[in-house]
Amino acid sequence: MNLTPSQPASQSISTDVRLVDCRGFDEVNMNLFLAPGPNPYQDTEEFLFDCEMRADEMPRFVRRALLEFQVRSNPDGILLLKGLPIDPGLYYVHTPLNAQRSQEKTTFVSERCLAMIGSRLGHLVSYIQEKNGDLFQNLAPVKGQETIQSSGGSQTRLQFHRETVFHPYAPEYLLLFCLRPDHDRIAETTYASITHALPLLSAEHRSLLFQPLYRTGIDYSFGNLQTVKGNGPVLPVLYGNPDDPFLNYDEDLMEALTPEAQDALDALKAAIAQVYRGVKLDTGDLLCIDNRRTVHGRSSFTPRYDGFDRWLQRSFVVRDLGESAGDRHLGERVIRTAF
């Protein structure tokens, strides 16, 4: 597999992406991930604490890369860890039907990878509307949802978005761990950073995008089953440092409040279309996305529904658990904000 992310042929900027190659782990480092421990679904807090302690023992180059990504990010807003350990016998485990929790997968190596890597960036959380609040969520094609703008879709492009842009406690980081690529190995996780898109915007459009002139929509999985645009909060698209801003964006569900603001939003959409890149995730790849700087999506692919379709696991990471404390039950990580 080519490790360099693909992108439009006309693109001239560098295709380099920050890679952390974990395929050379020795037996001691492999066992950090493979050795049995608490059950993440029955003893969640103990599992997370155990994973954080294990993460302290990861190789220095892995910890350093994650620390740099947390503190400084990078121009792409992603970090790809390649070749992490996977669950023994995973080859024989079926991709879970309807992306529910797998009943066949009885080991938790992938969950441990997500929790260990996530602990170096912040704290894992979940949302009650997403996969029943599971911290480790299965993403797989769902029969009947092929053209829907959700993680269960497949045969249409998943449009660019910041994860839960409408949510007051949106994650700072999104983690995607690949357990199984699609049969044809054509599906790409696409991404575009504001760092690359910003130079393509005029000063006038930048100024408009920094103003609260945009109303986003609530995600399909949070109850917006008709994918109504503009039924969420009003917010600016760009915020933070004018020269190095953060990004609120949802290509599918965001709309502008004025014609001028719409022109600016259209200009941003065109800029993203010019600078986006894609990476084909393989088994054992873990992609960290800086959800403040980089929007993501997915190319289309054709599922077979034969039990061995594309299978990712997803986790969300926040820097500060305290911000959402009022919307969580005591001692749990599930954010229960109502919409």
C-alpha positions as CSV (number, residue, x, y, z in Angstrom):
1,M,0.0,0.0,0.0
2,N,1.2,3.5,-0.8
3,L,1.7,5.4,2.5
4,T,1.4,8.8,0.9
5,P,-2.1,10.2,0.9
6,S,-3.6,10.8,-2.5
7,Q,-4.9,14.1,-3.7
8,P,-6.1,15.8,-6.9
9,A,-3.5,15.7,-9.7
10,S,-3.6,19.5,-10.1
11,Q,-2.6,20.0,-6.5
12,S,0.8,21.5,-6.1
13,I,1.3,21.7,-2.3
14,S,3.3,19.0,-0.5
15,T,1.6,15.6,0.0
16,D,3.7,14.8,3.1
17,V,1.8,13.7,6.0
18,R,3.1,13.1,9.5
19,L,3.5,9.3,9.9
20,V,4.4,7.4,13.0
21,D,5.5,3.9,11.9
22,C,4.8,1.4,14.7
23,R,5.5,-1.8,12.7
24,G,8.9,-2.2,14.3
25,F,7.6,-2.6,17.8
26,D,9.5,-5.2,19.8
27,E,7.7,-7.8,22.0
28,V,7.7,-5.6,25.0
29,N,5.9,-2.7,23.2
30,M,3.5,-5.1,21.4
31,N,2.5,-6.5,24.8
32,L,1.5,-3.1,26.0
33,F,-1.4,-3.3,23.6
34,L,-1.9,-7.1,23.5
35,A,-1.8,-8.0,27.2
36,P,-5.3,-8.6,28.7
37,G,-6.8,-6.1,31.0
38,P,-10.2,-4.7,32.2
39,N,-13.2,-5.0,29.9
40,P,-13.9,-1.6,28.3
41,Y,-17.6,-2.1,28.2
42,Q,-18.1,-3.5,31.7
43,D,-15.4,-1.7,33.7
44,T,-14.9,1.4,31.6
45,E,-13.1,3.7,34.0
46,E,-10.6,1.0,35.1
47,F,-10.0,0.2,31.5
48,L,-9.2,3.8,30.6
49,F,-6.9,4.2,33.7
50,D,-5.1,1.0,32.8
51,C,-4.6,2.2,29.2
52,E,-3.3,5.6,30.3
53,M,-0.7,3.9,32.5
54,R,0.3,1.6,29.6
55,A,0.6,4.7,27.4
56,D,3.3,6.1,29.7
57,E,5.5,3.1,28.6
58,M,5.0,3.5,24.8
59,P,8.2,4.2,22.9
60,R,9.5,7.7,23.2
61,F,9.1,8.5,19.5
62,V,5.4,7.7,19.7
63,R,4.8,9.8,22.8
64,R,6.8,12.7,21.3
65,A,4.8,12.7,18.1
66,L,1.5,12.7,20.0
67,L,2.7,15.5,22.3
68,E,3.8,17.6,19.4
69,F,0.5,17.0,17.7
70,Q,-1.4,18.0,20.8
71,V,0.6,21.2,21.4
72,R,1.3,22.4,17.8
73,S,-0.8,20.2,15.5
74,N,0.6,20.4,11.9
75,P,-0.4,21.9,8.6
76,D,-2.5,18.9,7.6
77,G,-4.1,18.6,11.0
78,I,-3.7,14.8,11.1
79,L,-1.4,12.3,12.5
80,L,-1.3,8.7,11.1
81,L,0.0,5.9,13.3
82,K,0.7,2.9,11.0
83,G,0.9,-0.8,11.9
84,L,-0.5,-0.9,15.4
85,P,-1.3,-4.3,16.9
86,I,-4.6,-5.8,16.1
87,D,-6.9,-8.4,17.9
88,P,-5.8,-12.0,17.5
89,G,-8.2,-13.9,15.2
90,L,-9.7,-10.6,13.8
91,Y,-9.6,-12.1,10.3
92,Y,-12.4,-14.5,11.3
93,V,-14.5,-11.9,13.1
94,H,-17.4,-10.5,11.0
95,T,-17.9,-6.8,10.5
96,P,-20.7,-6.0,12.9
97,L,-24.2,-5.9,11.4
98,N,-25.7,-2.4,11.4
99,A,-22.4,-1.1,13.0
100,Q,-23.6,-2.3,16.4
101,R,-21.3,-3.6,19.1
102,S,-19.7,-6.8,17.9
103,Q,-20.7,-10.0,19.7
104,E,-17.9,-12.0,18.1
105,K,-15.0,-9.7,19.0
106,T,-14.1,-10.9,22.6
107,T,-10.7,-9.2,22.8
108,F,-10.1,-5.5,23.1
109,V,-6.8,-4.7,21.4
110,S,-8.3,-2.1,19.0
111,E,-10.2,-0.4,21.9
112,R,-6.9,-0.4,23.8
113,C,-5.1,1.2,20.9
114,L,-7.7,4.0,20.7
115,A,-7.7,4.5,24.5
116,M,-3.9,4.5,24.8
117,I,-3.3,6.9,21.9
118,G,-6.3,9.1,22.9
119,S,-5.0,9.4,26.5
120,R,-1.9,11.3,25.1
121,L,-4.2,13.9,23.5
122,G,-6.8,14.3,26.2
123,H,-9.8,12.3,27.5
124,L,-12.1,10.0,25.7
125,V,-15.8,10.9,25.7
126,S,-18.9,9.8,23.8
127,Y,-22.3,11.3,23.0
128,I,-25.5,9.6,24.0
129,Q,-27.0,10.0,20.5
130,E,-24.1,8.2,18.9
131,K,-24.1,4.4,19.0
132,N,-25.9,4.4,22.4
133,G,-23.0,6.3,24.0
134,D,-20.3,3.7,23.4
135,L,-16.8,5.2,23.8
136,F,-15.6,2.8,21.0
137,Q,-17.9,3.0,18.0
138,N,-18.1,0.7,15.1
139,L,-18.3,2.3,11.7
140,A,-19.4,0.0,8.9
141,P,-21.8,0.2,5.9
142,V,-25.4,-0.2,6.8
143,K,-27.8,-1.8,4.3
144,G,-30.5,0.8,3.3
145,Q,-28.3,3.7,4.2
146,E,-26.0,3.7,1.2
147,T,-26.7,7.3,0.1
148,I,-27.2,8.8,3.6
149,Q,-24.7,11.4,4.9
150,S,-23.7,9.4,7.9
151,S,-21.1,6.8,9.0
152,G,-23.4,4.1,7.7
153,G,-23.3,5.4,4.2
154,S,-21.2,4.0,1.4
155,Q,-22.2,4.6,-2.2
156,T,-22.1,8.3,-2.0
157,R,-19.3,10.7,-0.9
158,L,-19.4,11.6,2.8
159,Q,-19.2,15.4,2.6
160,F,-16.6,17.5,4.5
161,H,-17.5,18.4,8.0
162,R,-16.1,19.1,11.4
163,E,-17.3,16.4,13.8
164,T,-20.4,17.5,15.6
165,V,-19.8,21.2,14.7
166,F,-23.3,22.0,16.2
167,H,-22.4,20.6,19.6
168,P,-21.3,22.9,22.5
169,Y,-18.9,20.1,23.6
170,A,-17.5,19.0,20.2
171,P,-14.4,16.9,20.4
172,E,-11.0,18.4,19.8
173,Y,-9.7,15.2,18.3
174,L,-11.3,12.4,16.3
175,L,-9.6,9.0,16.2
176,L,-10.3,6.4,13.5
177,F,-8.8,2.9,13.8
178,C,-9.0,0.6,10.8
179,L,-9.8,-3.0,11.6
180,R,-10.6,-3.9,8.0
181,P,-10.5,-2.0,4.7
182,D,-13.2,-2.3,2.0
183,H,-13.0,-5.3,-0.3
184,D,-11.7,-3.2,-3.3
185,R,-9.4,-1.1,-1.1
186,I,-10.6,2.1,-2.8
187,A,-12.3,3.9,0.1
188,E,-10.4,7.0,1.3
189,T,-10.8,9.0,4.4
190,T,-10.6,12.5,3.0
191,Y,-9.5,15.6,4.9
192,A,-8.8,19.3,4.3
193,S,-7.1,21.7,6.7
194,I,-7.9,25.4,7.1
195,T,-4.1,26.0,7.0
196,H,-4.1,24.9,3.3
197,A,-7.4,26.4,2.4
198,L,-7.0,29.9,4.0
199,P,-4.5,31.3,1.5
200,L,-7.1,30.7,-1.3
201,L,-9.6,33.0,0.4
202,S,-9.8,36.7,-0.2
203,A,-9.5,39.2,2.7
204,E,-13.2,40.1,2.3
205,H,-14.3,36.4,2.4
206,R,-12.1,35.8,5.5
207,S,-13.7,38.7,7.3
208,L,-17.2,37.4,6.6
209,L,-16.3,33.9,7.7
210,F,-15.1,35.3,11.1
211,Q,-18.6,36.7,11.7
212,P,-21.6,34.8,13.2
213,L,-23.4,34.7,9.9
214,Y,-23.8,30.9,9.5
215,R,-26.3,28.5,10.9
216,T,-25.3,24.8,10.9
217,G,-27.6,21.8,11.1
218,I,-27.9,18.9,13.6
219,D,-26.3,15.6,12.4
220,Y,-28.4,12.8,11.1
221,S,-27.3,10.5,14.0
222,F,-28.4,13.1,16.5
223,G,-32.0,13.0,15.2
224,N,-32.0,15.1,12.0
225,L,-33.3,12.2,10.0
226,Q,-34.5,14.5,7.2
227,T,-31.1,16.2,7.1
228,V,-32.6,19.6,7.4
229,K,-30.2,22.4,6.8
230,G,-29.8,25.3,9.3
231,N,-31.6,23.8,12.3
232,G,-28.7,24.2,14.6
233,P,-26.8,27.2,16.2
234,V,-25.6,30.3,14.6
235,L,-21.8,30.6,14.6
236,P,-18.8,31.9,12.7
237,V,-17.0,29.6,10.3
238,L,-13.6,30.8,11.3
239,Y,-12.5,31.7,14.9
240,G,-9.4,32.2,16.9
241,N,-6.2,33.7,15.5
242,P,-6.9,35.5,12.2
243,D,-3.6,34.2,10.7
244,D,-4.0,30.6,12.1
245,P,-7.7,30.1,12.7
246,F,-9.9,27.2,13.8
247,L,-12.7,26.0,11.6
248,N,-16.4,25.3,12.0
249,Y,-17.7,23.8,8.8
250,D,-20.3,21.3,7.5
251,E,-20.6,21.1,3.7
252,D,-24.0,19.4,3.9
253,L,-25.9,21.1,6.7
254,M,-24.5,24.7,7.0
255,E,-26.1,27.7,5.4
256,A,-25.3,31.4,5.4
257,L,-27.7,34.1,6.7
258,T,-26.9,36.7,4.0
259,P,-26.0,36.5,0.3
260,E,-22.5,38.0,1.0
261,A,-21.9,35.4,3.7
262,Q,-23.0,32.7,1.3
263,D,-20.5,33.9,-1.3
264,A,-17.8,33.5,1.3
265,L,-19.0,30.0,2.3
266,D,-19.0,29.0,-1.4
267,A,-15.4,30.3,-1.7
268,L,-14.4,28.1,1.3
269,K,-16.1,25.1,-0.3
270,A,-14.1,25.7,-3.5
271,A,-10.9,26.1,-1.6
272,I,-11.5,22.8,0.3
273,A,-12.1,21.1,-3.0
274,Q,-8.7,22.3,-4.2
275,V,-6.7,21.3,-1.2
276,Y,-8.3,18.2,0.1
277,R,-6.3,15.0,0.4
278,G,-7.2,11.3,1.1
279,V,-5.7,8.4,2.8
280,K,-6.6,4.7,2.4
281,L,-6.6,3.2,5.8
282,D,-5.4,-0.4,6.2
283,T,-5.7,-2.8,9.1
284,G,-3.8,-1.5,12.1
285,D,-3.8,2.2,11.0
286,L,-5.0,4.8,13.5
287,L,-5.7,8.2,12.1
288,C,-5.9,11.2,14.5
289,I,-7.7,14.2,13.2
290,D,-7.4,17.7,14.8
291,N,-11.1,18.5,14.8
292,R,-10.5,22.2,15.3
293,R,-8.4,22.7,12.1
294,T,-9.3,19.9,9.7
295,V,-12.6,18.7,8.2
296,H,-13.0,15.2,7.0
297,G,-15.1,13.0,4.8
298,R,-15.0,9.7,3.0
299,S,-15.0,8.7,-0.7
300,S,-17.7,6.3,-2.0
301,F,-17.3,2.5,-2.1
302,T,-19.5,-0.5,-2.8
303,P,-20.2,-2.8,0.2
304,R,-20.9,-6.5,-0.3
305,Y,-22.7,-7.1,3.0
306,D,-21.0,-10.5,3.3
307,G,-19.7,-10.0,6.8
308,F,-16.3,-8.7,5.8
309,D,-17.0,-5.1,4.7
310,R,-15.0,-2.1,5.7
311,W,-14.8,-1.7,9.5
312,L,-13.4,1.2,11.5
313,Q,-13.7,2.0,15.2
314,R,-14.0,5.6,16.2
315,S,-13.4,7.5,19.4
316,F,-13.7,11.2,20.4
317,V,-11.2,13.1,22.6
318,V,-11.7,16.3,24.5
319,R,-8.9,18.3,26.3
320,D,-11.0,19.2,29.3
321,L,-13.6,16.9,30.8
322,G,-14.8,19.6,33.1
323,E,-16.4,21.6,30.4
324,S,-19.2,19.0,29.8
325,A,-19.6,18.0,33.5
326,G,-23.1,19.5,33.7
327,D,-24.2,17.3,30.8
328,R,-22.7,14.0,32.1
329,H,-23.7,11.7,34.9
330,L,-21.2,11.5,37.8
331,G,-18.3,9.2,37.0
332,E,-19.1,8.6,33.3
333,R,-17.8,9.9,30.0
334,V,-21.1,10.0,28.1
335,I,-22.2,13.6,27.1
336,R,-26.0,13.8,27.3
337,T,-26.7,17.2,25.8
338,A,-30.3,17.2,24.4
339,F,-31.2,18.5,21.0
